[in-house]
Amino acid sequence: MKSQRSTEARRNCGLELYSEKVRHARDFISLGEKKAAEARLTEVPEEKENIYRCALSAFEAATAVDPRDPQPFLALGRFYLDFGNLLGAEKAYRDVLSVKLDATDAYLGLVEIAMRRGDEAAEILLLETMLQKSKNPPNDAYRQLGDLYEKSGHRSRARKVWKRYLVLLKPSAKEERARLRKRLKELSH
């Protein structure tokens, strides 16, 4: 009986500590986002650099709280992407995927990086992987992948992806459904 109570007390203490860590990580993320917004608005280069470094420190502190929590790494990736640091953003998003394979936001960040680099092959691969692994990928990813397939000459793949997208679209999306049906008809010829 006594050992059962002490086990339960340790478990409760562990949950409290974890909750506290999560709160600290969220505070660091909030601070980083606030400083990043400040840096975007600042015109003086030296001041902008100092604020940028402060924001970066806050995001890095958030990632150190619990390396298994994907949220701080997603925030760090968005921060890097916003300021044009594609390598830093890519590393942060890949760190997310090393912890959570179905992290849609991380895949979308990597797709954005591939787009900025003009690497259509990487965009296609990332979108395909996201659609396979993510539990709830955004419907727009199907449209984007279909567009890339069509652009690269893979008409049958484009048709297949767009047909799947058509099934997923809500009936209320009449204009998008009509546009898709028209494109599917054009690809059939």
Phi, psi and chi 1 to 4 in degrees:
 res  aa     phi    psi   chi1   chi2   chi3   chi4
   1 MET       -  -46.0 -179.2  100.7  146.3      -
   2 LYS   -65.4  -41.1 -173.5  176.8 -178.2 -179.1
   3 SER   -67.8  -32.1   66.9      -      -      -
   4 GLN   -66.3  -41.7 -172.1  177.7   12.5      -
   5 ARG   -66.1  -40.7  -88.1 -168.5 -106.5  148.8
   6 SER   -69.0  -34.3   65.6      -      -      -
   7 THR   -64.6  -43.9  -58.3      -      -      -
   8 GLU   -65.0  -39.8 -169.6  173.3  -39.5      -
   9 ALA   -63.6  -41.4      -      -      -      -
  10 ARG   -64.3  -40.6  -81.0 -165.7  -56.0  -90.7
  11 ARG   -63.8  -44.8 -175.0  177.0   26.2 -127.2
  12 ASN   -62.8  -41.3  -72.7  -19.5      -      -
  13 CYS   -63.1  -41.5 -177.7      -      -      -
  14 GLY   -61.8  -41.8      -      -      -      -
  15 LEU   -65.2  -39.7  -71.1  172.9      -      -
  16 GLU   -64.2  -44.0  -74.9  177.6   37.6      -
  17 LEU   -62.9  -42.6  -72.7  172.1      -      -
  18 TYR   -63.3  -43.5 -179.0   74.5      -      -
  19 SER   -60.4  -39.8  -66.0      -      -      -
  20 GLU   -64.6  -41.6 -167.1   63.0   29.5      -
  21 LYS   -61.5  -43.6  -76.4  173.7  112.8  177.5
  22 VAL   -62.6  -42.7  168.2      -      -      -
  23 ARG   -60.2  -43.1 -107.9 -169.1  -47.1  -80.1
  24 HIS   -63.3  -43.6  -74.9  -57.9      -      -
  25 ALA   -60.4  -44.1      -      -      -      -
  26 ARG   -63.9  -37.5  -60.5  -59.1  178.4 -102.9
  27 ASP   -63.0  -42.7  -70.9  -15.2      -      -
  28 PHE   -63.9  -41.0  -76.8  128.3      -      -
  29 ILE   -62.1  -45.7  -68.8  170.9      -      -
  30 SER   -59.3  -44.2  -66.7      -      -      -
  31 LEU   -62.3  -44.7  175.2   62.7      -      -
  32 GLY   -60.1  -43.8      -      -      -      -
  33 GLU   -64.9  -39.2  -71.1  170.6  -16.0      -
  34 LYS   -63.4  -46.7  179.2 -178.7  166.7 -164.0
  35 LYS   -67.5  -35.9  -70.0  -62.9 -179.9 -177.0
  36 ALA   -63.0  -41.8      -      -      -      -
  37 ALA   -63.4  -40.6      -      -      -      -
  38 GLU   -60.9  -44.9 -105.7 -178.7   71.4      -
  39 ALA   -62.3  -37.6      -      -      -      -
  40 ARG   -63.2  -33.4  -81.2 -172.2 -143.5   94.1
  41 LEU   -86.6  -16.8  -63.2  173.9      -      -
  42 THR   -80.3  133.6  -57.0      -      -      -
  43 GLU   -94.1  -26.9  -62.7  -65.9  -35.8      -
  44 VAL   -77.7  116.8 -179.8      -      -      -
  45 PRO   -53.9  -45.0  -24.5   32.8      -      -
  46 GLU   -64.8  -41.5  -57.5   84.2   37.2      -
  47 GLU   -66.6  -41.6 -168.0  176.0  -33.4      -
  48 LYS   -59.5  -44.6 -174.7  179.6 -156.4   99.2
  49 GLU   -61.8  -43.7 -179.3   66.2   24.3      -
  50 ASN   -63.8  -42.9  -72.1  -23.9      -      -
  51 ILE   -66.9  -41.0  -63.6  170.0      -      -
  52 TYR   -57.2  -46.8  173.4   89.2      -      -
  53 ARG   -63.1  -38.3  -72.9 -179.2 -164.6  -81.3
  54 CYS   -63.5  -45.0 -178.9      -      -      -
  55 ALA   -61.9  -45.8      -      -      -      -
  56 LEU   -59.5  -43.4 -179.5   57.5      -      -
  57 SER   -60.4  -40.2  -66.1      -      -      -
  58 ALA   -65.2  -44.2      -      -      -      -
  59 PHE   -64.6  -41.8  -74.2  121.2      -      -
  60 GLU   -64.8  -37.4  -72.0  174.6  -17.5      -
  61 ALA   -63.3  -39.1      -      -      -      -
  62 ALA   -63.5  -39.4      -      -      -      -
  63 THR   -69.7  -27.1   62.4      -      -      -
  64 ALA   -76.7  -21.7      -      -      -      -
  65 VAL   -61.4  -49.0  170.6      -      -      -
  66 ASP  -148.9   99.2 -177.7    0.3      -      -
  67 PRO   -61.1  -11.7  -19.6   29.1      -      -
  68 ARG   -92.0   -5.1  -64.8  164.7  -59.5  170.2
  69 ASP   -88.9  117.5 -178.3    1.0      -      -
  70 PRO   -72.4  -23.8   21.1  -27.2      -      -
  71 GLN   -57.7  -48.2  -68.6  -54.0  -43.7      -
  72 PRO   -61.6  -35.2  -24.1   33.7      -      -
  73 PHE   -70.4  -36.6  -70.1   97.2      -      -
  74 LEU   -63.0  -43.3  -75.1  169.4      -      -
  75 ALA   -63.1  -41.7      -      -      -      -
  76 LEU   -63.5  -42.3 -179.7   62.1      -      -
  77 GLY   -61.0  -45.0      -      -      -      -
  78 ARG   -62.0  -41.3  -78.6 -170.2  -56.9  -89.0
  79 PHE   -59.4  -52.3  170.7   74.1      -      -
  80 TYR   -59.4  -43.2  -82.5  136.1      -      -
  81 LEU   -63.0  -43.4 -159.3   54.5      -      -
  82 ASP   -59.1  -33.2  -74.8  -10.7      -      -
  83 PHE  -100.4   12.4  -75.7   90.8      -      -
  84 GLY    79.7   11.0      -      -      -      -
  85 ASN   -90.0   85.8 -178.0  -18.4      -      -
  86 LEU   -66.8  -37.3  -60.1 -176.0      -      -
  87 LEU   -65.5  -44.5  -72.5  174.8      -      -
  88 GLY   -62.8  -42.3      -      -      -      -
  89 ALA   -64.2  -43.9      -      -      -      -
  90 GLU   -61.0  -43.9 -177.8  175.1   15.7      -
  91 LYS   -61.8  -44.9 -178.3 -174.8  179.5  -34.1
  92 ALA   -62.0  -44.7      -      -      -      -
  93 TYR   -67.3  -36.4  -71.2  133.3      -      -
  94 ARG   -69.2  -33.2  -66.6 -149.2 -178.1  -88.3
  95 ASP   -61.6  -38.4  -74.1  -15.2      -      -
  96 VAL   -61.2  -47.5  171.1      -      -      -
  97 LEU   -67.1  -23.8  -66.2  175.4      -      -
  98 SER   -71.7  -20.2   71.3      -      -      -
  99 VAL  -100.9  -37.7  173.2      -      -      -
 100 LYS  -137.5   99.5 -171.9  176.8  179.7 -162.1
 101 LEU   -65.7  -21.2  -71.8  174.8      -      -
 102 ASP  -103.4   24.9   67.4  -19.4      -      -
 103 ALA   -75.4   93.9      -      -      -      -
 104 THR   -55.2  -43.5  -58.7      -      -      -
 105 ASP   -60.9  -35.8  -70.3  -19.6      -      -
 106 ALA   -68.0  -42.3      -      -      -      -
 107 TYR   -62.5  -42.7  -77.6  112.0      -      -
 108 LEU   -63.5  -37.4  -68.2  173.9      -      -
 109 GLY   -63.0  -43.0      -      -      -      -
 110 LEU   -66.2  -35.9  -69.5  168.7      -      -
 111 VAL   -63.8  -42.6  167.7      -      -      -
 112 GLU   -59.0  -41.6  172.7   71.6   21.2      -
 113 ILE   -63.3  -45.7  -67.9  165.4      -      -
 114 ALA   -61.6  -38.6      -      -      -      -
 115 MET   -63.2  -45.1  -75.4  171.9   50.2      -
 116 ARG   -63.6  -30.9  -71.6 -173.7 -172.0 -170.0
 117 ARG   -83.8  -10.4  -70.7  177.7  175.6  158.2
 118 GLY    74.8   27.2      -      -      -      -
 119 ASP  -101.8   84.3 -171.5  -12.6      -      -
 120 GLU   -63.8  -34.7  -72.0 -179.8    3.9      -
 121 ALA   -62.4  -41.9      -      -      -      -
 122 ALA   -67.1  -39.0      -      -      -      -
 123 GLU   -58.2  -47.8  -80.6 -177.2   76.4      -
 124 ILE   -60.6  -49.3  -71.5  171.2      -      -
 125 LEU   -59.6  -44.5 -178.8   63.0      -      -
 126 LEU   -66.2  -42.7  -72.1  161.4      -      -
 127 LEU   -65.0  -42.6  -74.6  166.1      -      -
 128 GLU   -59.4  -45.8  -72.4  173.2  -20.4      -
 129 THR   -63.5  -43.8  -55.2      -      -      -
 130 MET   -61.2  -44.3  178.6 -177.0   65.6      -
 131 LEU   -65.4  -28.3  -67.9  173.2      -      -
 132 GLN   -79.1  -40.1  -70.4  171.1   -2.8      -
 133 LYS   -98.3  -26.8  -65.5 -170.8  177.9 -168.4
 134 SER   -78.7  141.0  -66.6      -      -      -
 135 LYS   -71.5  -39.3  -68.0  175.9 -174.8  161.6
 136 ASN  -134.3   70.6  -65.4  -49.3      -      -
 137 PRO   -69.0  150.1   24.8  -31.1      -      -
 138 PRO   -68.3  140.5   21.9  -29.0      -      -
 139 ASN   -56.6  -32.5  -72.9  -11.5      -      -
 140 ASP   -59.3  -25.7 -163.9   45.4      -      -
 141 ALA   -62.9  -34.0      -      -      -      -
 142 TYR   -66.4  -42.9  -70.0   94.3      -      -
 143 ARG   -62.0  -45.6 -178.0 -159.6   48.1   75.7
 144 GLN   -62.8  -43.5 -170.4  174.8   -2.0      -
 145 LEU   -65.3  -42.1 -177.9   58.8      -      -
 146 GLY   -60.2  -42.5      -      -      -      -
 147 ASP   -60.5  -43.9  -70.0  -13.4      -      -
 148 LEU   -65.6  -40.7  -74.5  165.3      -      -
 149 TYR   -61.4  -44.9  -82.3  145.6      -      -
 150 GLU   -62.7  -45.3 -177.8 -175.1   34.8      -
 151 LYS   -60.9  -35.4 -172.4  176.3  176.8 -178.0
 152 SER   -90.2    7.0   62.1      -      -      -
 153 GLY    88.9    8.0      -      -      -      -
 154 HIS   -96.1   72.9  -61.8  -75.1      -      -
 155 ARG   -63.2  -40.2  -64.3  166.5   60.6   97.9
 156 SER   -67.0  -37.1   63.4      -      -      -
 157 ARG   -67.1  -40.4  -72.5 -178.0 -179.3  175.2
 158 ALA   -60.3  -46.0      -      -      -      -
 159 ARG   -57.8  -46.0  -99.9 -166.2  -41.9  -86.3
 160 LYS   -61.6  -45.7 -176.6  178.2  174.3 -176.9
 161 VAL   -67.0  -42.2  170.0      -      -      -
 162 TRP   -67.7  -33.7  -77.7  -25.5      -      -
 163 LYS   -63.4  -41.1  -76.5  179.5 -178.4  177.7
 164 ARG   -63.6  -42.5  176.9   74.5 -179.6  131.5
 165 TYR   -61.2  -42.4  179.8   39.7      -      -
 166 LEU   -59.3  -40.0 -165.5   56.9      -      -
 167 VAL   -65.3  -37.4  169.2      -      -      -
 168 LEU   -78.9  -23.2  -66.2  171.4      -      -
 169 LEU   -64.7  141.8  -86.5  174.6      -      -
 170 LYS   -69.6  146.6  -66.9  178.7 -178.1  175.1
 171 PRO   -57.1  -26.7  -23.7   31.6      -      -
 172 SER   -72.8  -13.7   60.5      -      -      -
 173 ALA   -85.5   59.9      -      -      -      -
 174 LYS   -62.6  -42.1  -67.8  177.9 -177.7  177.0
 175 GLU   -65.3  -44.3  -72.2  179.7   26.1      -
 176 GLU   -65.5  -39.3 -178.6   67.8    3.8      -
 177 ARG   -63.6  -43.3  -71.1  167.4  110.0   23.1
 178 ALA   -64.3  -43.5      -      -      -      -
 179 ARG   -60.4  -43.1 -174.6 -172.6   69.6   78.0
 180 LEU   -65.9  -44.0 -103.7  178.5      -      -
 181 ARG   -60.3  -40.6  -75.9 -167.5 -177.2  101.6
 182 LYS   -62.6  -45.0 -178.7 -179.9  175.6 -173.2
 183 ARG   -66.0  -39.9  -73.1 -178.3   86.0  177.2
 184 LEU   -62.8  -39.9  -76.1  166.7      -      -
 185 LYS   -64.2  -42.2 -170.2  174.8  179.2 -179.9
 186 GLU   -63.4  -37.8  -70.5  168.9   -1.8      -
 187 LEU   -72.2  -21.6  -77.8  177.6      -      -
 188 SER   -73.4  -19.7  -63.8      -      -      -
 189 HIS   -89.5      -  -61.4  -58.7      -      -
